[in-house]
């Protein structure tokens, strides 16, 4: 049985979707893109990640585009009754001290819902980081789901899903990882985060 979340609750979800669309219009932002036909599960990268406001903005976009978002946070936040609220909001508890176990644990979550989009910020921090983390690729490979590049672009005042879809390779080696990361950097390097000074990549070192 599929779990009930804030994105799938009858009556409430359509209301939140309409409200989110209205807020985006008031703020002068536009949500763009959609899940490709037939893709109900994926890993979604979200960048540039330069401030905590990114999450609020992307949440509004998720409701507007009807995206079933899930995120990961440390399991020490999961104490009752907060754990009930977090799970309802699509939050997955993880133990970051065990990277291998984390990948396996999150990959198993994809089997628990008919529509599942796991959001990961590859930069791993809100401050400028030249080299981004590759955990999103390892989870994609373990769960055998595609990666879709998501974005927040303050220069164009739009956020959402790109047309970049990465099918998990049969073998996750250094060459395949580097190829995906090169595409990821190139895609985001002409964008602007909400706090531009906090963005960096191998092609755009921190100032």
N, CA, C and O of each residue as an XYZ file, in Angstrom:
828
protein
N       0.847     -1.196      0.000
C       0.000      0.000      0.000
C       0.887      1.252      0.000
O       1.821      1.353      0.796
N       0.600      2.184     -0.876
C       1.400      3.408     -0.982
C       1.219      4.265      0.260
O       0.117      4.384      0.796
N       2.311      4.857      0.704
C       2.237      5.721      1.865
C       1.566      7.045      1.522
O       1.679      7.554      0.406
N       0.869      7.584      2.510
C       0.201      8.869      2.326
C       1.147      9.971      2.753
O       1.682      9.947      3.861
N       1.353     10.948      1.862
C       2.201     12.084      2.187
C       1.453     13.370      1.874
O       0.341     13.346      1.348
N       2.067     14.472      2.200
C       1.456     15.773      1.956
C       1.219     16.005      0.465
O       0.384     16.826      0.085
N       1.965     15.270     -0.388
C       1.824     15.429     -1.833
C       0.696     14.580     -2.415
O       0.281     14.793     -3.554
N       0.200     13.621     -1.636
C      -0.807     12.690     -2.162
C      -2.098     12.687     -1.357
O      -2.959     11.835     -1.578
N      -2.246     13.623     -0.432
C      -3.448     13.668      0.394
C      -4.619     14.276     -0.385
O      -4.518     15.409     -0.856
N      -5.722     13.545     -0.527
C      -6.887     14.095     -1.241
C      -7.350     15.407     -0.609
O      -7.255     15.586      0.605
N      -7.835     16.295     -1.415
C      -8.328     17.610     -1.019
C      -7.201     18.566     -0.616
O      -7.126     19.684     -1.125
N      -6.328     18.132      0.295
C      -5.262     19.025      0.756
C      -4.243     19.303     -0.339
O      -3.862     20.455     -0.551
N      -3.800     18.268     -1.032
C      -2.756     18.442     -2.046
C      -3.163     19.401     -3.160
O      -2.361     20.260     -3.525
N      -4.383     19.297     -3.724
C      -4.781     20.275     -4.759
C      -4.826     21.700     -4.235
O      -4.501     22.639     -4.963
N      -5.225     21.873     -2.978
C      -5.256     23.213     -2.387
C      -3.841     23.775     -2.289
O      -3.603     24.928     -2.646
N      -2.908     22.965     -1.807
C      -1.525     23.405     -1.676
C      -0.903     23.678     -3.040
O      -0.058     24.563     -3.178
N      -1.320     22.925     -4.036
C      -0.804     23.140     -5.385
C      -1.239     24.502     -5.912
O      -0.432     25.251     -6.461
N      -2.511     24.812     -5.742
C      -3.012     26.109     -6.198
C      -2.395     27.260     -5.433
O      -2.083     28.300     -6.013
N      -2.217     27.082     -4.128
C      -1.617     28.120     -3.302
C      -0.161     28.346     -3.681
O       0.303     29.485     -3.735
N       0.553     27.267     -3.943
C       1.960     27.380     -4.336
C       2.100     28.114     -5.658
O       2.988     28.952     -5.812
N       1.238     27.809     -6.604
C       1.274     28.486     -7.904
C       1.021     29.980     -7.744
O       1.654     30.802     -8.406
N       0.094     30.322     -6.863
C      -0.212     31.729     -6.618
C       0.974     32.443     -5.989
O       1.309     33.557     -6.391
N       1.617     31.815     -5.006
C       2.765     32.422     -4.334
C       3.915     32.640     -5.319
O       4.575     33.679     -5.290
N       4.150     31.660     -6.187
C       5.213     31.794     -7.181
C       4.944     32.975     -8.101
O       5.864     33.722     -8.434
N       3.710     33.152     -8.509
C       3.369     34.269     -9.386
C       3.548     35.596     -8.665
O       4.023     36.565     -9.257
N       3.176     35.648     -7.403
C       3.344     36.873     -6.628
C       4.822     37.229     -6.499
O       5.201     38.398     -6.565
N       5.650     36.199     -6.313
C       7.088     36.412     -6.168
C       7.773     36.681     -7.513
O       8.942     37.065     -7.549
N       7.055     36.481     -8.599
C       7.646     36.707     -9.914
C       8.464     35.538    -10.423
O       9.298     35.709    -11.312
N       8.236     34.327     -9.864
C       8.963     33.140    -10.279
C       8.061     32.240    -11.118
O       6.834     32.330    -11.065
N       8.706     31.369    -11.893
C       7.969     30.449    -12.744
C       8.536     29.049    -12.603
O       9.752     28.861    -12.626
N       7.659     28.071    -12.458
C       8.092     26.672    -12.413
C       8.071     26.113    -13.829
O       7.140     26.379    -14.589
N       9.087     25.345    -14.184
C       9.209     24.821    -15.545
C       9.539     23.333    -15.514
O      10.067     22.819    -14.528
N       9.219     22.654    -16.612
C       9.558     21.248    -16.766
C       8.484     20.311    -16.246
O       7.494     20.735    -15.649
N       8.700     19.050    -16.484
C       7.797     18.016    -16.002
C       8.517     16.678    -16.028
O       9.541     16.522    -16.693
N       7.969     15.716    -15.295
C       8.547     14.384    -15.336
C       8.343     13.791    -16.722
O       7.249     13.900    -17.277
N       9.368     13.164    -17.295
C       9.203     12.526    -18.605
C       8.123     11.447    -18.550
O       7.900     10.834    -17.506
N       7.472     11.228    -19.655
C       6.419     10.216    -19.713
C       6.962      8.851    -19.309
O       7.994      8.410    -19.815
N       6.272      8.197    -18.412
C       6.677      6.865    -17.974
C       7.669      6.842    -16.836
O       7.974      5.771    -16.310
N       8.183      7.998    -16.439
C       9.136      8.060    -15.330
C       8.381      8.442    -14.056
O       7.937      9.580    -13.904
N       8.244      7.494    -13.158
C       7.560      7.731    -11.890
C       8.512      7.754    -10.706
O       8.136      8.132     -9.596
N       9.747      7.344    -10.956
C      10.741      7.321     -9.886
C      12.073      7.821    -10.440
O      12.464      7.463    -11.552
N      12.761      8.641     -9.667
C      14.055      9.157    -10.113
C      14.773      9.810     -8.942
O      14.190     10.052     -7.885
N      16.040     10.086     -9.157
C      16.821     10.925     -8.260
C      16.899     12.298     -8.903
O      17.290     12.426    -10.063
N      16.531     13.313     -8.158
C      16.529     14.679     -8.682
C      17.632     15.491     -8.014
O      17.619     15.681     -6.798
N      18.578     15.967     -8.801
C      19.598     16.859     -8.251
C      19.031     18.270     -8.216
O      18.311     18.676     -9.128
N      19.350     19.010     -7.177
C      18.862     20.383     -7.029
C      20.044     21.309     -6.807
O      20.738     21.206     -5.795
N      20.272     22.206     -7.744
C      21.391     23.148     -7.676
C      21.051     24.366     -8.542
O      20.193     24.262     -9.419
N      21.684     25.491     -8.326
C      22.615     25.794     -7.238
C      21.909     25.835     -5.869
O      20.769     26.281     -5.741
N      22.632     25.357     -4.873
C      22.118     25.374     -3.503
C      22.950     26.378     -2.724
O      24.041     26.054     -2.253
N      22.439     27.599     -2.586
C      23.237     28.676     -1.999
C      22.639     29.274     -0.732
O      23.261     30.119     -0.087
N      21.409     28.828     -0.366
C      20.752     29.340      0.830
C      19.632     28.390      1.226
O      19.169     27.598      0.404
N      19.196     28.461      2.470
C      18.084     27.615      2.913
C      16.781     27.960      2.209
O      15.864     27.140      2.175
N      16.684     29.164      1.644
C      15.488     29.557      0.924
C      15.279     28.717     -0.332
O      14.171     28.667     -0.866
N      16.334     28.059     -0.808
C      16.201     27.169     -1.964
C      15.145     26.108     -1.703
O      14.343     25.779     -2.578
N      15.157     25.578     -0.487
C      14.224     24.498     -0.159
C      12.784     24.985     -0.227
O      11.920     24.296     -0.769
N      12.518     26.170      0.321
C      11.162     26.723      0.293
C      10.712     26.935     -1.142
O       9.586     26.597     -1.508
N      11.600     27.496     -1.950
C      11.268     27.751     -3.349
C      10.994     26.449     -4.099
O      10.031     26.348     -4.859
N      11.849     25.460     -3.873
C      11.679     24.197     -4.581
C      10.438     23.460     -4.101
O       9.823     22.718     -4.866
N      10.066     23.657     -2.847
C       8.847     23.048     -2.332
C       7.623     23.616     -3.057
O       6.706     22.874     -3.410
N       7.614     24.926     -3.274
C       6.521     25.555     -4.021
C       6.456     25.009     -5.450
O       5.375     24.747     -5.978
N       7.616     24.844     -6.058
C       7.685     24.305     -7.417
C       7.188     22.864     -7.446
O       6.493     22.462     -8.380
N       7.543     22.085     -6.423
C       7.127     20.684     -6.361
C       5.610     20.566     -6.334
O       5.033     19.732     -7.031
N       4.968     21.402     -5.528
C       3.514     21.376     -5.482
C       2.920     21.823     -6.813
O       1.964     21.221     -7.302
N       3.481     22.872     -7.394
C       2.958     23.393     -8.654
C       3.052     22.360     -9.770
O       2.130     22.232    -10.576
N       4.163     21.620     -9.823
C       4.377     20.632    -10.882
C       3.871     19.238    -10.502
O       4.001     18.289    -11.275
N       3.296     19.128     -9.306
C       2.771     17.843     -8.827
C       3.865     16.780     -8.775
O       3.712     15.684     -9.315
N       4.963     17.121     -8.121
C       6.102     16.216     -8.001
C       6.102     15.548     -6.622
O       5.983     16.242     -5.612
N       6.229     14.240     -6.558
C       6.239     13.516     -5.284
C       7.629     13.541     -4.635
O       8.371     12.563     -4.724
N       7.973     14.632     -3.998
C       9.322     14.803     -3.469
C       9.566     14.062     -2.158
O       8.693     13.969     -1.295
N      10.774     13.545     -2.045
C      11.259     12.972     -0.787
C      12.653     13.526     -0.549
O      13.409     13.752     -1.494
N      12.992     13.744      0.715
C      14.328     14.219      1.056
C      14.882     13.385      2.199
O      14.144     12.654      2.860
N      16.185     13.496      2.428
C      16.841     12.760      3.507
C      17.314     13.728      4.594
O      17.809     14.814      4.291
N      17.160     13.331      5.860
C      17.771     14.065      6.959
C      18.297     13.064      7.986
O      17.945     11.885      7.949
N      19.125     13.530      8.885
C      19.714     12.660      9.898
C      18.632     12.019     10.762
O      17.640     12.657     11.116
N      18.841     10.753     11.093
C      17.820     10.017     11.832
C      17.632     10.497     13.271
O      16.643     10.136     13.908
N      18.562     11.306     13.798
C      18.380     11.771     15.174
C      17.277     12.821     15.305
O      16.931     13.221     16.417
N      16.723     13.270     14.172
C      15.573     14.169     14.209
C      14.259     13.393     14.342
O      13.203     13.978     14.583
N      14.338     12.087     14.184
C      13.124     11.274     14.183
C      12.763     10.786     15.582
O      12.954      9.620     15.929
N      12.245     11.703     16.360
C      11.687     11.360     17.666
C      10.207     11.723     17.662
O       9.789     12.704     17.047
N       9.428     10.909     18.365
C       7.974     11.090     18.371
C       7.607     12.337     19.162
O       8.194     12.575     20.218
N       6.643     13.156     18.683
C       5.789     12.970     17.509
C       6.327     13.622     16.230
O       5.681     13.560     15.184
N       7.525     14.256     16.314
C       8.067     14.915     15.124
C       8.262     13.927     13.982
O       8.100     14.288     12.816
N       8.607     12.686     14.303
C       8.849     11.691     13.260
C       7.607     11.460     12.403
O       7.723     11.234     11.199
N       6.435     11.512     13.003
C       5.192     11.315     12.258
C       5.007     12.435     11.239
O       4.638     12.191     10.090
N       5.265     13.656     11.673
C       5.124     14.818     10.792
C       6.152     14.756      9.657
O       5.828     15.020      8.499
N       7.380     14.408     10.000
C       8.439     14.356      8.987
C       8.134     13.311      7.917
O       8.300     13.576      6.726
N       7.697     12.145      8.328
C       7.378     11.094      7.354
C       6.226     11.523      6.453
O       6.222     11.235      5.256
N       5.257     12.208      7.031
C       4.121     12.687      6.238
C       4.578     13.715      5.195
O       3.975     13.841      4.129
N       5.636     14.436      5.513
C       6.178     15.442      4.589
C       7.192     14.857      3.615
O       7.836     15.603      2.877
N       7.346     13.527      3.598
C       8.238     12.892      2.644
C       9.698     12.893      3.053
O      10.586     12.897      2.201
N       9.949     12.889      4.353
C      11.328     12.902      4.855
C      11.750     11.478      5.224
O      10.996     10.742      5.860
N      12.959     11.102      4.817
C      13.497      9.772      5.070
C      14.634      9.873      6.080
O      15.569     10.644      5.864
N      14.583      9.114      7.183
C      15.672      9.140      8.155
C      16.861      8.307      7.682
O      16.684      7.177      7.228
N      18.062      8.856      7.785
C      19.254      8.120      7.360
C      20.377      8.311      8.366
O      20.425      9.295      9.103
N      21.280      7.335      8.371
C      22.474      7.401      9.198
C      23.651      7.761      8.294
O      24.174      6.898      7.589
N      24.064      9.004      8.307
C      25.113      9.472      7.405
C      26.497      8.954      7.789
O      27.448      9.102      7.021
N      26.615      8.352      8.966
C      27.911      7.823      9.385
C      28.273      6.553      8.629
O      29.422      6.114      8.676
N      27.309      5.958      7.934
C      27.544      4.722      7.195
C      27.140      4.923      5.731
O      26.016      4.586      5.358
N      28.032      5.464      4.896
C      27.687      5.786      3.497
C      27.168      4.594      2.701
O      26.217      4.734      1.932
N      27.786      3.413      2.878
C      27.355      2.237      2.121
C      25.955      1.818      2.550
O      25.100      1.520      1.715
N      25.730      1.798      3.855
C      24.412      1.451      4.360
C      23.366      2.468      3.972
O      22.204      2.123      3.755
N      23.779      3.737      3.883
C      22.860      4.807      3.499
C      22.362      4.592      2.076
O      21.164      4.713      1.817
N      23.253      4.279      1.165
C      22.868      4.061     -0.229
C      21.887      2.902     -0.334
O      20.881      2.999     -1.037
N      22.175      1.815      0.357
C      21.298      0.643      0.323
C      19.948      0.959      0.944
O      18.906      0.565      0.421
N      19.971      1.671      2.060
C      18.735      2.018      2.780
C      17.831      2.896      1.917
O      16.628      2.650      1.828
N      18.399      3.906      1.290
C      17.603      4.820      0.481
C      17.113      4.124     -0.785
O      15.988      4.358     -1.226
N      17.947      3.276     -1.367
C      17.534      2.546     -2.572
C      16.300      1.698     -2.293
O      15.439      1.550     -3.160
N      16.211      1.145     -1.098
C      15.053      0.321     -0.734
C      13.773      1.146     -0.637
O      12.677      0.615     -0.817
N      13.906      2.444     -0.353
C      12.733      3.306     -0.213
C      11.988      3.454     -1.539
O      10.786      3.719     -1.543
N      12.677      3.287     -2.645
C      12.034      3.436     -3.948
C      10.963      2.365     -4.188
O      10.070      2.549     -5.015
N      11.058      1.256     -3.464
C      10.074      0.180     -3.645
C       8.801      0.414     -2.852
O       7.839     -0.339     -2.998
N       8.776      1.452     -2.009
C       7.654      1.635     -1.091
C       6.582      2.587     -1.599
O       5.560      2.770     -0.937
N       6.794      3.197     -2.764
C       5.813      4.140     -3.294
C       5.765      4.022     -4.810
O       6.805      3.824     -5.438
N       4.585      4.138     -5.416
C       4.485      4.050     -6.879
C       5.103      5.246     -7.591
O       5.530      5.135     -8.740
N       5.153      6.407     -6.902
C       5.796      7.598     -7.452
C       6.762      8.119     -6.391
O       6.357      8.399     -5.263
N       8.036      8.247     -6.751
C       9.050      8.566     -5.754
C      10.163      9.375     -6.405
O      10.858      8.882     -7.295
N      10.329     10.605     -5.965
C      11.388     11.465     -6.488
C      12.254     11.918     -5.316
O      11.820     12.718     -4.488
N      13.458     11.410     -5.252
C      14.372     11.745     -4.161
C      15.212     12.954     -4.548
O      15.929     12.919     -5.548
N      15.127     14.018     -3.763
C      15.861     15.253     -4.041
C      17.182     15.263     -3.278
O      17.214     15.049     -2.066
N      18.263     15.513     -3.998
C      19.594     15.570     -3.400
C      20.317     16.812     -3.921
O      20.288     17.098     -5.117
N      20.961     17.540     -3.022
C      21.778     18.686     -3.428
C      23.226     18.219     -3.577
O      23.899     18.000     -2.570
N      23.718     18.062     -4.801
C      25.059     17.512     -5.012
C      26.181     18.389     -4.458
O      27.281     17.900     -4.199
N      25.910     19.670     -4.278
C      26.943     20.524     -3.696
C      27.212     20.151     -2.238
O      28.330     20.311     -1.747
N      26.191     19.656     -1.557
C      26.353     19.179     -0.197
C      26.461     20.264      0.857
O      26.598     19.958      2.041
N      26.402     21.516      0.458
C      26.527     22.615      1.401
C      25.991     23.879      0.738
O      25.878     23.953     -0.485
N      25.662     24.874      1.566
C      25.173     26.136      1.015
C      26.308     27.082      0.654
O      26.075     28.095     -0.006
N      27.520     26.777      1.068
C      28.669     27.609      0.747
C      29.338     27.096     -0.527
O      29.041     25.994     -0.987
N      30.233     27.891     -1.089
C      30.881     27.536     -2.353
C      31.727     26.277     -2.197
O      32.576     26.192     -1.310
N      31.485     25.303     -3.067
C      32.221     24.043     -3.045
C      32.601     23.690     -4.480
O      31.728     23.442     -5.312
N      33.883     23.667     -4.765
C      34.346     23.478     -6.133
C      33.998     22.097     -6.680
O      33.583     21.975     -7.832
N      34.162     21.068     -5.871
C      33.869     19.707     -6.317
C      32.666     19.173     -5.542
O      32.656     19.162     -4.311
N      31.646     18.727     -6.295
C      30.400     18.303     -5.688
C      30.413     16.812     -5.362
O      31.255     16.061     -5.856
N      29.486     16.408     -4.542
C      29.408     15.013     -4.113
C      28.708     14.160     -5.170
O      27.907     14.658     -5.962
N      29.024     12.880     -5.166
C      28.497     11.968     -6.192
C      27.540     10.923     -5.618
O      27.204      9.953     -6.298
N      27.104     11.112     -4.381
C      26.214     10.139     -3.754
C      24.920      9.932     -4.521
O      24.359      8.837     -4.514
N      24.442     10.985     -5.188
C      23.190     10.858     -5.941
C      23.316      9.817     -7.049
O      22.346      9.130     -7.369
N      24.517      9.697     -7.638
C      24.735      8.702     -8.688
C      24.768      7.291     -8.115
O      24.286      6.348     -8.744
N      25.328      7.152     -6.939
C      25.405      5.834     -6.308
C      24.011      5.342     -5.916
O      23.705      4.155     -6.032
N      23.180      6.257     -5.457
C      21.805      5.886     -5.115
C      21.027      5.540     -6.390
O      20.281      4.562     -6.420
N      21.204      6.344     -7.435
C      20.548      6.069     -8.709
C      20.936      4.688     -9.229
O      20.091      3.934     -9.711
N      22.210      4.372     -9.127
C      22.702      3.080     -9.615
C      22.150      1.936     -8.778
O      21.740      0.910     -9.320
N      22.139      2.109     -7.462
C      21.650      1.049     -6.576
C      20.156      0.804     -6.758
O      19.702     -0.339     -6.712
N      19.391      1.877     -6.966
C      17.938      1.756     -7.122
C      17.535      1.522     -8.568
O      16.378      1.208     -8.848
N      18.486      1.675     -9.496
C      18.230      1.547    -10.929
C      17.108      2.470    -11.389
O      16.150      2.052    -12.039
N      17.266      3.742    -11.025
C      16.341      4.787    -11.464
C      17.160      5.902    -12.103
O      18.330      6.069    -11.760
N      16.581      6.667    -13.019
C      17.342      7.730    -13.682
C      17.594      8.931    -12.779
O      16.956      9.098    -11.739
N      18.529      9.751    -13.201
C      18.814     11.033    -12.557
C      18.268     12.132    -13.456
O      18.474     12.111    -14.670
N      17.575     13.087    -12.860
C      17.097     14.260    -13.592
C      17.703     15.500    -12.937
O      17.696     15.623    -11.712
N      18.221     16.410    -13.745
C      18.799     17.639    -13.217
C      17.687     18.630    -12.885
O      16.943     19.053    -13.770
N      17.576     19.000    -11.609
C      16.666     20.056    -11.201
C      17.468     21.326    -10.956
O      18.684     21.266    -10.780
N      16.800     22.470    -10.943
C      17.569     23.710    -10.834
C      16.759     24.837    -10.219
O      15.528     24.831    -10.215
N      17.506     25.809     -9.698
C      16.986     27.104     -9.264
C      17.834     28.149     -9.955
O      19.047     28.198     -9.752
N      17.218     28.978    -10.762
C      17.973     29.969    -11.529
C      17.413     31.365    -11.258
O      16.403     31.769    -11.832
N      18.095     32.089    -10.369
C      17.628     33.425     -9.990
C      17.774     34.423    -11.124
O      17.040     35.410    -11.159
N      18.695     34.201    -12.053
C      18.887     35.138    -13.152
C      17.679     35.159    -14.084
O      17.386     36.183    -14.701
N      16.981     34.032    -14.185
C      15.785     33.945    -15.032
C      14.513     33.836    -14.192
O      13.405     33.798    -14.726
N      14.690     33.786    -12.866
C      13.571     33.654    -11.924
C      12.678     32.475    -12.283
O      11.460     32.597    -12.409
N      13.338     31.322    -12.444
C      12.597     30.099    -12.709
C      13.293     28.910    -12.048
O      14.501     28.934    -11.812
N      12.520     27.884    -11.758
C      13.052     26.692    -11.112
C      12.212     25.499    -11.541
O      11.045     25.646    -11.903
N      12.813     24.324    -11.497
C      12.059     23.137    -11.870
C      12.936     22.022    -12.384
O      14.028     21.788    -11.867
N      12.448     21.322    -13.422
C      13.137     20.164    -13.972
C      13.707     20.492    -15.348
O      13.063     21.161    -16.156
N      14.912     20.015    -15.603
C      15.524     20.189    -16.914
C      15.182     18.991    -17.792
O      14.467     18.085    -17.366
N      15.691     18.992    -19.011
C      15.501     17.861    -19.919
C      16.658     16.877    -19.832
O      16.710     15.907    -20.588
N      17.581     17.124    -18.918
C      18.725     16.225    -18.751
C      18.304     14.999    -17.950
O      17.972     15.114    -16.770
N      18.316     13.830    -18.580
C      17.965     12.574    -17.922
C      19.149     11.619    -18.057
O      19.594     11.316    -19.164
N      19.647     11.157    -16.927
C      20.802     10.261    -16.919
C      20.342      8.850    -16.543
O      19.873      8.616    -15.429
N      20.482      7.920    -17.479
C      20.159      6.522    -17.186
C      21.320      5.910    -16.418
O      22.470      6.056    -16.834
N      21.050      5.226    -15.305
C      22.163      4.657    -14.528
C      22.974      3.664    -15.345
O      22.405      2.749    -15.942
N      24.285      3.825    -15.383
C      25.130      2.904    -16.163
C      25.157      1.514    -15.521
O      24.906      1.368    -14.324
N      25.462      0.507    -16.325
C      25.545     -0.856    -15.795
C      26.670     -0.969    -14.778
O      26.551     -1.677    -13.778
N      27.769     -0.259    -15.046
C      28.906     -0.256    -14.137
C      29.203      1.178    -13.716
O      29.414      2.049    -14.559
N      29.217      1.416    -12.420
C      29.471      2.772    -11.929
C      30.967      2.900    -11.642
O      31.420      2.622    -10.532
N      31.719      3.320    -12.643
C      33.158      3.477    -12.487
C      33.523      4.960    -12.550
O      32.657      5.816    -12.728
N      34.792      5.244    -12.405
C      35.255      6.627    -12.373
C      34.932      7.372    -13.665
O      34.570      8.548    -13.629
N      35.060      6.697    -14.801
C      34.802      7.339    -16.089
C      33.333      7.741    -16.221
O      33.027      8.841    -16.680
N      32.426      6.849    -15.817
C      31.004      7.157    -15.947
C      30.589      8.247    -14.969
O      29.738      9.078    -15.288
N      31.183      8.250    -13.786
C      30.888      9.296    -12.803
C      31.375     10.645    -13.305
O      30.653     11.639    -13.225
N      32.589     10.683    -13.817
C      33.153     11.945    -14.317
C      32.338     12.498    -15.484
O      32.176     13.712    -15.610
N      31.828     11.613    -16.334
C      31.042     12.056    -17.485
C      29.758     12.745    -17.033
O      29.370     13.776    -17.583
N      29.105     12.169    -16.028
C      27.870     12.771    -15.513
C      28.170     14.085    -14.807
O      27.445     15.064    -14.984
N      29.226     14.114    -14.014
C      29.556     15.332    -13.275
C      29.926     16.463    -14.227
O      29.603     17.621    -13.962
N      30.594     16.148    -15.324
C      30.939     17.168    -16.313
C      29.669     17.788    -16.891
O      29.589     19.005    -17.057
N      28.680     16.954    -17.196
C      27.400     17.461    -17.701
C      26.691     18.301    -16.643
O      26.098     19.334    -16.954
N      26.756     17.855    -15.402
C      26.074     18.561    -14.316
C      26.674     19.946    -14.110
O      25.942     20.930    -14.003
N      27.997     20.030    -14.054
C      28.666     21.322    -13.886
C      28.330     22.260    -15.048
O      27.997     23.426    -14.836
N      28.420     21.745    -16.265
C      28.190     22.578    -17.446
C      26.757     23.118    -17.458
O      26.518     24.257    -17.860
N      25.810     22.289    -17.014
C      24.415     22.711    -17.020
C      24.173     23.872    -16.064
O      23.422     24.792    -16.385
N      24.800     23.836    -14.900
C      24.516     24.835    -13.872
C      25.415     26.067    -13.934
O      25.098     27.089    -13.325
N      26.520     25.986    -14.654
C      27.494     27.080    -14.618
C      26.997     28.394    -15.209
O      27.569     29.446    -14.925
N      25.943     28.357    -16.025
C      25.418     29.615    -16.558
C      24.194     30.080    -15.781
O      23.460     30.960    -16.230
N      23.977     29.479    -14.606
C      22.849     29.862    -13.757
C      23.331     30.689    -12.575
O      24.529     30.822    -12.327
N      22.369     31.235    -11.862
C      22.683     32.065    -10.708
C      21.826     31.623     -9.532
O      20.602     31.555     -9.641
N      22.463     31.324     -8.415
C      21.729     30.946     -7.222
C      21.131     32.164     -6.542
O      21.396     33.299     -6.937
N      20.322     31.922     -5.516
C      19.724     33.044     -4.796
C      20.804     33.898     -4.138
O      20.629     35.103     -3.963
N      21.918     33.268     -3.777
C      23.085     33.988     -3.281
C      24.271     33.609     -4.168
O      24.993     32.664     -3.852
N      24.481     34.320     -5.258
C      25.476     33.944     -6.261
C      26.878     33.715     -5.711
O      27.614     32.877     -6.233
N      27.259     34.447     -4.665
C      28.617     34.314     -4.130
C      28.864     32.935     -3.526
O      30.014     32.549     -3.315
N      27.792     32.188     -3.244
C      27.937     30.873     -2.624
C      28.017     29.736     -3.636
O      27.983     28.565     -3.260
N      28.122     30.079     -4.920
C      28.204     29.041     -5.949
C      29.641     28.855     -6.418
O      30.402     29.815     -6.542
N      29.997     27.591     -6.678
C      31.309     27.281     -7.258
C      31.245     25.919     -7.931
O      30.414     25.080     -7.581
N      32.123     25.707     -8.891
C      32.277     24.428     -9.564
C      33.704     24.377    -10.082
O      34.418     25.375     -9.979
N      34.155     23.238    -10.643
C      35.522     23.216    -11.198
C      35.748     24.270    -12.266
O      36.874     24.728    -12.466
N      34.660     24.665    -12.967
C      34.780     25.663    -14.019
C      34.607     27.093    -13.490
O      34.994     28.060    -14.147
N      34.028     27.207    -12.307
C      33.780     28.523    -11.713
C      34.233     28.515    -10.253
O      33.407     28.376     -9.351
N      35.534     28.663    -10.015
C      36.050     28.657     -8.641
C      35.418     29.760     -7.814
O      34.990     30.787     -8.340
N      35.367     29.526     -6.501
C      34.805     30.535     -5.598
C      35.645     31.798     -5.653
O      36.870     31.756     -5.765
N      34.945     32.921     -5.571
C      35.647     34.217     -5.628
C      36.178     34.587     -4.250
O      36.797     35.639     -4.089
